[in-house]
Amino acid sequence: MPHPASPSRQLPTEEARDLLALTRDIAQRAIAPTASEQEDAGRFPREIFTLIGEAGLLGLPYAEEYGGGGQPYEVYLQVLEELAAARLTVGLGVSVHTLSCHALAAFGTKQQRADHLPGMLGGAMLGAYCLSEPTSGSDAASLRTRAVRDGDTWTIDGTKAWITHGGVADFYTVLARSGGEGARGISAYLVPGDAPGLSAAAPERKMGMKGSPTSQVNFDGVAVPDARRVGDEGHGFAIALAALDSGRLGIAACAVGVAQAALEASVGYMRERRQFNRPIADFQGLRFMLADMATGIEAGRSLYLTAARLRDAGEPFSAQAAMAKLFCTDMAMRVTTDAVQLLGGYGYTADFPVERYMREAKVLQIVEGTNQIQRMVVARHLAGPESRD
């Protein structure tokens, strides 16, 4: 498919073009060929994260002085799209890792960044982001995990839920209640994955992304030095929200990647499948479905890149990030559902990848804030906060 040459995908530098070419090579050579088989087996591809880390793709949007790639979000998101098109477990995993590094990179002290970021960005370590809990998802400010200070040490107790990389991460960025109720009583902490008292429950049994472990993570008296508190005490919720705006763009790019993969699978099948002595790609009704799929993909790509360019320019981008996450993930659900329809009975079997794409697309409408929450975010930018009695 000609999507790399589409107008929205023009890359700003020769280095960026080389990065995308490298990503595409890794995706096609090391990720895509075994993606379906490994997803069916529920296998987490830790070696792939090591490979892309060694290739310099695991810390792209962060500063080079700390081991990052120094690339704009415009470039990083297109790398994510390529990885997600090959296997969503990998693309989403890189997005989550990038999210888990954001608090330290944006709000950590210079000493904290020097101490921890090189290892986090260099490929040897994989991160997880701990905000949601069993009783607080969309209402994240009501979290109950508590951090109690005693001198220079914090003790964390509680349970986090729906944690991507739970049980396999090398570090966790954890939001915990360090003060009173509400958003202002929350602080952020960088917790090592092998900290005593930290454990993960059995992975959730999911309809898609079976190779990506998602689990509850338990904190039972986990001691964390104050030197690992990120940002000011009580400012953790603002840190979380700042990370989520960027994380939503990552999900949008992943959604476009999954949709692109579904479109390419559909076109390939329709060129080969014959009915009534002609390829089914000749039938106008089916061609129109392809046109609608491609139009949605290009619109979604343009939307997430527009938001990324605002972010790169230092302009407000929260509303555009919510729009991109909302549009791209709803679009991916439509495109992958249409892909199953285009393949007919074969689309409903595991012999073709489109049924996996459809199952995977569903979760993208939920993670990093449900699409109902995204609509609330966009509406607040348009009409102001909701009235309170």
ZIKAMO-V439901 format. One record per pair of residues at least 4 apart in sequence whose ideal C-beta (glycine too) atoms are under 8 Angstrom apart, sorted by sequence separation. I is the first residue (numbers start at 0). J is the second residue. D is the distance in Angstrom with one decimal. If there is no record, write none. Layout:
[[I J D] [I J D]]
This chain:
[[1 5 7.0] [4 8 7.1] [11 15 5.6] [12 16 7.2] [13 17 6.4] [14 18 6.4] [15 19 6.5] [16 20 6.4] [17 21 6.3] [18 22 6.3] [19 23 6.3] [20 24 6.4] [21 25 6.5] [22 26 6.0] [23 27 6.1] [24 28 5.8] [25 29 5.3] [26 30 4.9] [27 31 5.6] [28 32 7.6] [30 34 6.2] [33 37 5.2] [34 38 6.1] [35 39 6.3] [36 40 6.5] [38 42 7.8] [44 48 7.0] [45 49 6.6] [46 50 6.3] [47 51 6.4] [48 52 6.0] [49 53 6.4] [50 54 6.5] [52 56 7.1] [55 59 7.6] [61 65 6.2] [63 67 5.8] [70 74 4.3] [71 75 7.1] [72 76 5.8] [73 77 7.1] [74 78 6.7] [75 79 6.6] [76 80 6.5] [77 81 6.8] [78 82 6.5] [79 83 6.0] [80 84 6.3] [81 85 6.9] [82 86 7.3] [83 87 5.1] [85 89 6.6] [86 90 7.0] [87 91 5.4] [88 92 6.0] [89 93 6.6] [90 94 6.6] [91 95 6.3] [92 96 6.3] [93 97 6.3] [94 98 6.4] [95 99 6.3] [96 100 6.7] [97 101 6.9] [100 104 5.5] [101 105 5.6] [102 106 5.6] [103 107 4.0] [107 111 3.8] [108 112 7.0] [109 113 6.3] [110 114 6.1] [111 115 6.0] [112 116 4.7] [113 117 7.7] [115 119 5.8] [116 120 5.6] [117 121 5.6] [131 135 6.6] [132 136 7.6] [135 139 5.8] [148 152 7.3] [149 153 7.8] [164 168 4.1] [176 180 7.9] [179 183 7.2] [180 184 6.0] [190 194 5.5] [193 197 7.6] [205 209 6.2] [223 227 5.1] [228 232 6.8] [230 234 4.9] [234 238 6.1] [235 239 6.3] [236 240 6.5] [237 241 6.4] [238 242 6.6] [239 243 6.3] [240 244 7.0] [241 245 7.6] [242 246 5.8] [243 247 6.2] [244 248 7.5] [245 249 7.0] [246 250 6.7] [247 251 6.4] [248 252 6.5] [249 253 6.4] [250 254 6.3] [251 255 6.7] [252 256 6.5] [253 257 6.5] [254 258 6.3] [255 259 6.1] [256 260 6.5] [257 261 6.5] [258 262 6.4] [259 263 6.4] [260 264 6.4] [261 265 6.3] [262 266 6.4] [263 267 6.3] [264 268 6.3] [265 269 6.1] [266 270 6.5] [267 271 6.8] [268 272 5.6] [273 277 6.4] [277 281 4.8] [282 286 6.7] [283 287 6.3] [284 288 7.1] [285 289 6.8] [286 290 6.5] [287 291 6.5] [288 292 6.4] [289 293 6.2] [290 294 6.2] [291 295 6.4] [292 296 6.5] [293 297 6.3] [294 298 6.2] [295 299 6.2] [296 300 6.3] [297 301 6.3] [298 302 6.3] [299 303 6.5] [300 304 6.2] [301 305 6.2] [302 306 6.7] [303 307 6.3] [304 308 6.3] [305 309 6.8] [306 310 6.6] [307 311 6.2] [308 312 6.3] [310 314 7.4] [316 320 5.5] [317 321 6.6] [318 322 6.3] [319 323 6.2] [320 324 6.3] [321 325 6.1] [322 326 5.9] [323 327 5.7] [324 328 6.1] [325 329 6.3] [326 330 5.9] [327 331 6.3] [328 332 6.7] [329 333 6.7] [330 334 6.1] [331 335 6.1] [332 336 6.2] [333 337 6.3] [334 338 6.4] [335 339 6.9] [336 340 6.7] [337 341 6.2] [338 342 6.7] [342 346 3.0] [343 347 8.0] [344 348 7.1] [352 356 6.1] [353 357 6.4] [354 358 6.6] [355 359 6.1] [356 360 6.1] [357 361 7.3] [359 363 7.4] [360 364 7.6] [361 365 7.4] [362 366 5.8] [365 369 5.4] [368 372 4.2] [369 373 7.3] [370 374 6.6] [371 375 6.8] [372 376 6.5] [373 377 6.4] [374 378 6.1] [375 379 6.4] [376 380 6.9] [377 381 6.6] [378 382 5.7] [379 383 6.6] [3 8 5.8] [10 15 4.0] [25 30 6.6] [26 31 5.9] [27 32 8.0] [37 42 4.4] [51 56 4.3] [52 57 4.0] [61 66 7.6] [62 67 5.2] [63 68 7.0] [70 75 5.4] [85 90 7.5] [102 107 7.1] [107 112 4.9] [118 123 6.1] [119 124 5.3] [131 136 5.1] [135 140 7.7] [148 153 5.3] [149 154 6.8] [178 183 7.0] [179 184 4.3] [192 197 7.1] [208 213 7.6] [223 228 7.4] [230 235 6.7] [273 278 5.6] [274 279 5.4] [277 282 8.0] [280 285 6.9] [281 286 7.8] [309 314 4.4] [341 346 6.7] [342 347 7.9] [345 350 6.7] [346 351 6.1] [349 354 6.2] [364 369 6.9] [365 370 7.8] [368 373 6.0] [379 384 5.8] [2 8 6.8] [10 16 4.8] [51 57 5.8] [52 58 7.9] [61 67 2.9] [63 69 4.0] [83 89 7.3] [84 90 7.4] [118 124 5.1] [135 141 4.5] [147 153 6.8] [159 165 7.9] [162 168 8.0] [178 184 3.6] [191 197 8.0] [229 235 7.9] [272 278 6.7] [273 279 7.0] [279 285 5.8] [280 286 6.8] [309 315 7.1] [310 316 4.6] [340 346 6.7] [345 351 5.4] [348 354 6.8] [349 355 7.4] [364 370 5.0] [379 385 7.6] [37 44 6.2] [58 65 8.0] [60 67 7.0] [61 68 7.0] [62 69 6.1] [68 75 7.6] [82 89 4.9] [83 90 2.7] [119 126 6.3] [134 141 7.3] [135 142 4.7] [146 153 4.6] [147 154 5.1] [177 184 6.5] [178 185 7.7] [190 197 6.6] [271 278 7.2] [272 279 5.0] [309 316 4.0] [339 346 3.8] [346 353 5.0] [347 354 6.0] [58 66 6.0] [59 67 6.8] [60 68 7.1] [61 69 7.5] [82 90 3.9] [83 91 6.6] [103 111 6.1] [104 112 6.7] [107 115 7.5] [131 139 6.9] [135 143 7.0] [146 154 7.0] [176 184 5.3] [177 185 6.8] [178 186 7.7] [205 213 6.4] [230 238 5.1] [270 278 5.7] [338 346 6.6] [339 347 6.3] [346 354 6.3] [368 376 7.6] [10 19 6.2] [48 57 6.9] [58 67 4.0] [59 68 3.8] [81 90 7.9] [103 112 6.3] [107 116 7.7] [130 139 5.6] [134 143 6.7] [146 155 4.9] [147 156 7.8] [162 171 7.7] [176 185 5.7] [177 186 4.0] [229 238 6.8] [269 278 6.6] [280 289 8.0] [307 316 7.9] [342 351 5.8] [58 68 5.8] [60 70 6.0] [80 90 7.4] [132 142 5.2] [145 155 7.2] [175 185 6.9] [202 212 4.4] [203 213 4.8] [269 279 5.1] [270 280 5.1] [306 316 5.0] [309 319 5.9] [310 320 7.8] [59 70 4.5] [60 71 7.3] [79 90 5.3] [82 93 5.9] [132 143 6.2] [144 155 6.6] [145 156 5.6] [174 185 5.6] [175 186 6.4] [202 213 6.0] [203 214 6.3] [269 280 3.9] [342 353 5.7] [56 68 7.4] [60 72 5.5] [103 115 6.0] [104 116 6.3] [130 142 7.2] [132 144 6.3] [144 156 7.0] [145 157 5.9] [174 186 7.6] [202 214 4.8] [55 68 5.7] [103 116 6.2] [144 157 2.8] [174 187 5.7] [175 188 6.3] [199 212 7.9] [201 214 6.6] [306 319 3.7] [30 44 7.6] [79 93 6.1] [143 157 5.8] [144 158 6.9] [159 173 7.1] [173 187 7.1] [174 188 8.0] [200 214 5.0] [266 280 7.3] [305 319 6.3] [306 320 5.1] [339 353 5.2] [59 74 6.7] [60 75 4.4] [78 93 7.9] [79 94 5.9] [129 144 7.9] [142 157 7.9] [144 159 6.4] [172 187 6.5] [173 188 4.8] [199 214 4.8] [200 215 4.2] [338 353 4.2] [339 354 6.0] [3 19 7.4] [59 75 4.2] [100 116 7.1] [103 119 7.2] [172 188 7.6] [173 189 7.7] [199 215 7.0] [200 216 7.6] [269 285 6.4] [306 322 7.4] [30 47 6.0] [172 189 6.1] [173 190 5.1] [199 216 5.2] [200 217 6.9] [302 319 7.5] [306 323 4.9] [29 47 6.5] [155 173 6.6] [157 175 6.7] [171 189 7.7] [172 190 7.8] [198 216 7.5] [199 217 7.3] [305 323 7.8] [335 353 6.5] [338 356 6.5] [339 357 5.4] [59 78 6.2] [100 119 5.2] [170 189 6.2] [171 190 4.6] [197 216 6.9] [198 217 5.0] [338 357 7.1] [3 23 7.8] [99 119 7.9] [100 120 6.6] [155 175 5.4] [170 190 6.7] [197 217 7.2] [269 289 7.4] [302 322 6.3] [303 323 4.2] [29 50 6.2] [170 191 5.8] [171 192 6.5] [197 218 6.0] [198 219 7.2] [302 323 4.7] [335 356 4.4] [336 357 5.7] [56 78 6.0] [75 97 7.4] [153 175 8.0] [169 191 7.4] [170 192 5.6] [196 218 6.4] [197 219 7.8] [335 357 4.0] [169 192 4.6] [196 219 4.4] [266 289 6.5] [136 160 7.7] [153 177 7.3] [168 192 5.0] [196 220 4.7] [197 221 5.2] [265 289 6.6] [299 323 7.4] [302 326 5.6] [303 327 6.0] [335 359 7.7] [25 50 6.7] [132 157 7.1] [133 158 6.1] [136 161 7.4] [196 221 4.2] [302 327 6.8] [332 357 7.7] [335 360 4.4] [25 51 6.3] [56 82 8.0] [100 126 6.0] [132 158 6.3] [171 197 7.4] [195 221 7.1] [196 222 7.4] [334 360 7.7] [99 126 3.2] [132 159 5.8] [133 160 4.7] [194 221 5.1] [195 222 7.3] [262 289 7.1] [265 292 7.1] [299 326 5.7] [98 126 7.9] [99 127 5.7] [131 159 6.6] [132 160 5.4] [190 218 7.8] [194 222 7.4] [298 326 7.2] [299 327 4.0] [332 360 4.8] [22 51 7.9] [25 54 6.4] [96 125 5.8] [99 128 4.5] [130 159 7.4] [131 160 5.2] [144 173 7.3] [146 175 4.0] [148 177 7.0] [194 223 7.2] [331 360 4.3] [332 361 6.4] [96 126 4.8] [98 128 4.9] [129 159 4.1] [131 161 4.9] [144 174 7.5] [145 175 6.1] [146 176 6.7] [147 177 7.8] [262 292 5.0] [25 56 7.7] [51 82 7.4] [95 126 7.2] [131 162 7.6] [144 175 4.5] [145 176 4.9] [146 177 4.6] [190 221 6.3] [261 292 7.6] [262 293 6.1] [299 330 4.9] [332 363 7.7] [95 127 6.7] [142 174 6.4] [144 176 6.5] [145 177 7.7] [298 330 7.3] [299 331 7.7] [328 360 7.3] [331 363 6.0] [332 364 6.1] [21 54 6.2] [92 125 7.6] [95 128 6.0] [129 162 5.7] [142 175 7.4] [143 176 6.7] [155 188 6.8] [166 199 3.1] [190 223 5.7] [22 56 6.2] [128 162 7.4] [142 176 6.2] [165 199 4.5] [166 200 8.0] [189 223 7.8] [258 292 7.3] [262 296 6.2] [296 330 7.0] [21 56 7.5] [127 162 5.3] [128 163 7.4] [139 174 7.8] [153 188 6.6] [155 190 7.1] [165 200 7.6] [188 223 5.1] [295 330 4.3] [328 363 4.2] [329 364 6.5] [57 93 6.5] [127 163 6.2] [166 202 7.2] [327 363 7.9] [328 364 4.6] [18 55 7.9] [56 93 7.3] [60 97 6.5] [67 104 7.8] [127 164 4.1] [162 199 7.6] [165 202 7.3] [190 227 7.1] [258 295 7.1] [259 296 5.7] [18 56 7.4] [51 89 7.6] [59 97 7.8] [126 164 7.1] [127 165 6.2] [189 227 4.6] [258 296 5.0] [295 333 6.6] [296 334 6.6] [57 96 6.3] [58 97 7.7] [61 100 6.5] [65 104 7.4] [125 164 6.0] [188 227 5.7] [295 334 6.0] [146 186 6.2] [188 228 5.6] [189 229 5.8] [18 59 7.4] [48 89 7.4] [127 168 3.7] [140 181 6.0] [187 228 7.0] [188 229 6.6] [255 296 6.0] [258 299 7.1] [292 333 7.9] [329 370 6.3] [44 86 7.6] [47 89 5.6] [51 93 7.1] [58 100 7.0] [62 104 7.4] [125 167 6.9] [126 168 5.7] [129 171 5.1] [140 182 4.2] [146 188 6.6] [161 203 7.5] [186 228 5.9] [187 229 4.4] [292 334 4.7] [328 370 6.3] [61 104 5.2] [125 168 5.5] [126 169 7.0] [127 170 7.5] [128 171 7.6] [129 172 6.5] [142 185 6.8] [175 218 7.9] [187 230 5.6] [324 367 6.4] [44 88 6.8] [48 92 6.4] [125 169 5.4] [126 170 5.2] [127 171 4.9] [128 172 5.3] [129 173 4.4] [130 174 5.0] [186 230 7.4] [255 299 4.9] [324 368 7.1] [43 88 7.4] [44 89 6.5] [48 93 7.6] [124 169 4.0] [126 171 7.2] [127 172 7.4] [129 174 6.5] [140 185 7.3] [167 212 5.7] [171 216 6.8] [173 218 7.4] [254 299 6.8] [255 300 5.1] [292 337 5.8] [325 370 5.1] [123 169 7.8] [124 170 6.1] [126 172 6.6] [166 212 5.8] [186 232 5.2] [291 337 7.5] [292 338 7.4] [324 370 7.4] [65 112 5.5] [164 211 7.7] [165 212 5.9] [186 233 6.1] [187 234 7.8] [321 368 7.8] [38 86 7.3] [48 96 7.6] [65 113 7.1] [163 211 6.1] [164 212 6.4] [165 213 6.4] [166 214 5.5] [185 233 7.0] [186 234 7.1] [187 235 4.1] [251 299 6.9] [255 303 6.6] [325 373 4.0] [37 86 7.7] [67 116 7.4] [163 212 7.5] [165 214 3.5] [184 233 6.2] [186 235 4.3] [288 337 5.4] [324 373 5.4] [325 374 6.5] [18 68 7.6] [38 88 6.8] [66 116 6.3] [163 213 5.6] [165 215 6.8] [166 216 7.4] [183 233 5.5] [185 235 3.9] [34 85 6.3] [37 88 8.0] [65 116 3.8] [66 117 4.1] [119 170 6.6] [162 213 6.7] [165 216 4.8] [185 236 4.5] [187 238 4.9] [251 302 7.3] [252 303 5.5] [322 373 7.5] [18 70 7.0] [30 82 7.1] [34 86 3.9] [65 117 5.7] [66 118 7.9] [161 213 6.0] [162 214 6.0] [187 239 7.2] [251 303 4.1] [288 340 7.5] [289 341 7.7] [321 373 4.4] [325 377 7.1] [66 119 7.9] [67 120 4.8] [162 215 7.0] [183 236 7.2] [288 341 6.1] [321 374 8.0] [31 85 4.2] [34 88 7.9] [66 120 4.1] [161 215 7.9] [162 216 4.8] [178 232 7.4] [182 236 4.1] [185 239 7.5] [15 70 6.7] [19 74 7.5] [26 81 5.3] [30 85 4.1] [31 86 6.7] [61 116 6.9] [65 120 6.2] [66 121 4.7] [115 170 7.9] [160 215 5.0] [177 232 5.9] [178 233 5.4] [182 237 7.7] [248 303 5.7] [251 306 7.7] [321 376 4.0] [322 377 5.8] [18 74 6.4] [22 78 4.8] [26 82 5.9] [30 86 5.1] [159 215 6.6] [177 233 6.5] [285 341 6.2] [321 377 5.1] [158 215 5.6] [159 216 4.6] [172 229 7.4] [19 77 5.9] [23 81 5.4] [26 84 6.9] [27 85 7.0] [158 216 7.2] [159 217 8.0] [177 235 7.4] [248 306 5.8] [318 376 6.9] [15 74 4.5] [19 78 6.4] [22 81 4.6] [26 85 3.7] [30 89 5.7] [61 120 5.5] [158 217 5.2] [159 218 7.5] [248 307 5.9] [317 376 6.9] [318 377 5.7] [321 380 8.0] [11 71 7.0] [18 78 6.4] [22 82 6.5] [157 217 7.9] [158 218 7.2] [175 235 7.4] [58 119 7.3] [129 190 8.0] [157 218 5.4] [174 235 5.0] [11 73 6.7] [19 81 6.7] [58 120 3.0] [156 218 5.7] [174 236 7.2] [248 310 7.3] [318 380 4.0] [10 73 7.9] [11 74 7.1] [57 120 6.5] [58 121 7.1] [155 218 4.4] [156 219 6.4] [317 380 7.2] [10 74 6.4] [57 121 7.6] [58 122 7.9] [156 220 6.2] [174 238 7.9] [57 122 5.0] [127 192 7.9] [155 220 7.8] [156 221 7.6] [174 239 5.4] [245 310 6.9] [154 220 5.7] [155 221 4.5] [244 310 8.0] [10 77 7.2] [55 122 7.8] [154 221 6.9] [54 122 8.0] [95 163 4.6] [96 164 7.6] [154 222 5.7] [155 223 6.1] [8 77 6.4] [52 121 6.5] [53 122 5.2] [95 164 6.3] [99 168 7.7] [103 172 7.4] [153 222 7.3] [154 223 7.7] [251 320 7.7] [258 327 7.8] [52 122 1.8] [102 172 5.2] [152 222 5.4] [153 223 4.7] [254 324 8.0] [261 331 7.9] [51 122 7.3] [52 123 6.8] [92 163 6.9] [99 170 7.1] [101 172 7.9] [152 223 7.0] [153 224 7.6] [91 163 6.9] [92 164 6.8] [99 171 7.3] [100 172 7.8] [152 224 5.8] [153 225 6.5] [244 316 6.6] [248 320 5.3] [251 323 4.1] [255 327 5.5] [258 330 6.2] [262 334 6.4] [265 337 7.6] [269 341 6.4] [49 122 6.1] [99 172 4.6] [151 224 6.1] [152 225 6.8] [244 317 5.0] [247 320 4.5] [251 324 4.9] [254 327 4.1] [258 331 4.3] [261 334 5.4] [265 338 4.6] [268 341 7.1] [48 122 7.5] [49 123 7.6] [98 172 7.9] [115 189 6.5] [144 218 6.4] [151 225 4.7] [247 321 6.4] [250 324 5.4] [254 328 4.5] [257 331 5.2] [261 335 4.6] [264 338 6.3] [268 342 5.5] [151 226 7.7] [153 228 6.7] [245 320 7.3] [248 323 6.0] [251 326 7.7] [252 327 7.6] [255 330 7.9] [244 320 4.7] [247 323 6.8] [248 324 7.3] [251 327 3.9] [254 330 6.9] [255 331 7.1] [258 334 4.1] [261 337 8.0] [262 338 7.0] [265 341 4.8] [48 125 5.6] [146 223 7.5] [148 225 7.3] [247 324 3.9] [250 327 7.6] [251 328 7.0] [254 331 3.9] [258 335 6.6] [261 338 3.9] [265 342 6.9] [268 345 7.5] [111 189 7.7] [250 328 6.5] [257 335 6.6] [264 342 7.9] [45 125 7.4] [106 187 7.4] [133 215 7.1] [268 351 7.2] [102 187 5.1] [103 189 6.0] [102 189 7.5] [129 216 6.0] [264 351 6.8] [264 352 5.8] [265 353 7.0] [127 216 7.4] [264 353 5.4] [260 352 7.3] [261 353 5.5] [264 356 7.5] [261 356 4.5] [140 236 5.9] [260 356 6.0] [261 357 7.7] [139 236 7.4] [258 356 7.9] [257 356 5.4] [261 360 8.0] [139 239 6.8] [257 359 5.9] [258 360 7.4] [257 360 5.4] [254 360 6.9] [257 363 7.3] [130 239 5.6] [254 363 4.8] [253 363 6.4] [250 363 5.7] [128 242 7.5] [111 226 7.3] [111 227 7.8] [250 366 6.1] [91 208 7.0] [250 367 4.8] [111 229 6.9] [128 246 7.9] [249 367 7.6] [92 211 6.2] [87 207 7.7] [88 208 5.5] [91 211 6.5] [247 367 5.1] [87 208 5.9] [246 367 5.0] [247 368 6.7] [45 167 6.8] [88 210 4.4] [107 229 5.3] [88 211 4.2] [106 229 5.6] [107 230 7.4] [43 167 6.2] [86 210 7.7] [87 211 7.8] [106 230 3.9] [243 367 6.2] [243 368 6.5] [103 229 5.5] [247 373 7.4] [102 229 4.7] [102 230 6.8] [106 234 7.8] [106 238 5.3] [105 238 7.5] [106 241 7.9] [102 238 5.1] [105 241 6.5] [102 239 7.8] [105 242 7.7] [101 241 7.3] [102 242 6.1] [101 242 4.1] [98 242 5.5] [101 245 6.2] [98 243 7.8] [101 246 7.6] [98 245 7.2] [97 245 7.7] [98 246 4.3] [207 355 6.9] [97 246 7.7] [95 246 7.9] [98 249 6.9] [207 358 3.5] [208 359 5.6] [94 246 6.6] [97 249 6.4] [206 358 5.1] [207 359 4.1] [207 360 7.9] [207 361 6.5] [208 362 6.2] [94 249 3.3] [206 361 6.9] [207 362 5.9] [93 249 7.9] [94 250 6.5] [206 362 7.9] [205 362 7.4] [91 249 7.9] [94 252 7.7] [91 250 7.6] [94 253 6.1] [41 202 8.0] [90 252 7.7] [91 253 5.4] [90 253 4.6] [44 210 6.5] [87 253 6.2] [90 256 5.8] [43 210 5.5] [41 209 4.3] [42 210 5.3] [43 211 6.7] [41 210 5.9] [43 212 5.6] [83 252 6.9] [87 256 7.5] [38 208 7.4] [39 209 7.3] [40 210 7.6] [79 249 5.8] [83 253 3.9] [87 257 5.7] [38 209 5.4] [83 254 7.7] [85 256 7.9] [38 210 4.9] [76 248 5.9] [80 252 4.6] [83 255 7.8] [84 256 3.8] [37 210 5.4] [72 245 7.1] [76 249 6.8] [79 252 4.3] [80 253 7.1] [83 256 3.2] [84 257 6.8] [79 253 5.9] [82 256 7.0] [83 257 5.7] [76 251 7.7] [77 252 7.1] [80 255 5.3] [81 256 6.6] [84 259 5.2] [85 260 7.6] [72 248 6.6] [76 252 4.1] [80 256 4.1] [84 260 4.3] [79 256 7.0] [83 260 8.0] [80 259 7.2] [161 366 7.9] [80 300 7.4] [76 303 6.0] [77 304 7.7] [76 304 7.0] [73 304 6.0] [76 307 5.3] [137 368 7.0] [75 307 8.0] [137 369 6.2] [73 307 4.5] [137 371 7.8] [72 307 4.1] [73 308 5.6] [137 372 5.4] [71 307 7.3] [71 308 8.0] [72 310 5.0] [73 311 5.8] [72 311 5.5] [71 311 4.2] [2 259 5.9] [0 259 7.0] [0 262 6.7] [0 263 4.9] [0 266 6.8] [87 359 4.6] [91 366 7.8] [7 297 6.8] [5 297 6.0] [8 300 6.8] [7 300 5.0] [2 296 7.3] [7 301 4.3] [2 297 7.9] [5 300 7.0] [8 304 7.7] [7 304 5.2] [2 300 7.7] [39 349 6.9] [35 349 7.4] [35 352 5.6] [38 355 6.2] [34 352 7.6] [35 355 6.2]]
